[in-house]
Amino acid sequence: MVSKLELITFPSFCFPSPIYFLSLDKFGDGIRGNGYYAISLNGKRLARNSKFGDKETTSFTVGNSTPQTPPQTPPQTPPQTPQQYAWSTLFTENFDDTSINKGFGSFTDGGLDAMHISNKFGRSGLVMLKKGATNPARASVTSKNIQLDRNRHYSKFKVVFDFYANGMGPNDRFCLDYSVDGGTSWTTSQCAAGGGRDYVNGKWMNDEMWFFQTPVVGRIIRIRLRGFSESNWKRVFIDKVELVTRSKELTR
């Protein structure tokens, strides 16, 4: 029969909470009948047993014996990679197909002082601009309306083209204009003068790049190339025009 209960306590500085050991039935005759032992603390059962051999030793902890659930770390949202500006081509015109708009392709000529040339100076499919000092529109070629994506922000544009000057002097120029209202009004981006100031005659200038920046409220843009000289024999020949933009996707 159970004759003695022994409680052995370990100091709390050794463990997170005091640990006790309960030893019972010193004489080894067990618990008889329906007997049992139980250990409870504040209504919570810590241990119970009715079947054991000659002795029983049970350990239990008093204090913060309930395992603590570690705090849950909220799921981390991966940082958003900011959208980067990148260059992309809006359109390219080579003036090679004479079946499209008399060879002007996606451009429209302004009048008699802008002509399509099938072959000259070792190139095929050219636009020639002459004169224009007194009637600039007539010596020009104008692109169609180019629709821009409403979900992108446009920071910069550039026009890449090849040209050949013939007979151009220091006071003779050709210019790049752009419009963001469908051609109702125009802004001059850049003009280049001949006679060795900005370029030389008799030589193909390849991949010339002219830049401009503008707000595009209406989401359309047009470009225009025009001559500006007094003489019919001072001419600029243009082969290939490419409009490129630097843009990025808008944050939604």
HELIX and SHEET records of a PDB file:
HELIX    1   1 ASN A  101  GLY A  103  5                                   3    
HELIX    2   2 PRO A  136  ALA A  139  5                                   4    
SHEET    1   A 3 GLU A   6  THR A   9  0                                        
SHEET    2   A 3 ILE A  19  LEU A  24 -1                                        
SHEET    3   A 3 GLU A  56  THR A  61 -1                                        
SHEET    1   B 2 TYR A  37  LEU A  41  0                                        
SHEET    2   B 2 LYS A  44  ASN A  49 -1                                        
SHEET    1   C 4 ALA A  86  GLU A  93  0                                        
SHEET    2   C 4 ARG A 235  GLU A 249 -1                                        
SHEET    3   C 4 ARG A 123  LYS A 130 -1                                        
SHEET    4   C 4 ALA A 114  LYS A 120 -1                                        
SHEET    1   D 4 ALA A  86  GLU A  93  0                                        
SHEET    2   D 4 ARG A 235  GLU A 249 -1                                        
SHEET    3   D 4 ARG A 152  ASN A 166 -1                                        
SHEET    4   D 4 TRP A 204  PHE A 212 -1                                        
SHEET    1   E 4 PHE A 107  ASP A 109  0                                        
SHEET    2   E 4 SER A 140  SER A 143 -1                                        
SHEET    3   E 4 ILE A 220  PHE A 228 -1                                        
SHEET    4   E 4 ILE A 146  GLN A 147 -1                                        
SHEET    1   F 5 PHE A 107  ASP A 109  0                                        
SHEET    2   F 5 SER A 140  SER A 143 -1                                        
SHEET    3   F 5 ILE A 220  PHE A 228 -1                                        
SHEET    4   F 5 ARG A 173  SER A 179 -1                                        
SHEET    5   F 5 THR A 187  ALA A 193 -1                                        
END                                                                             
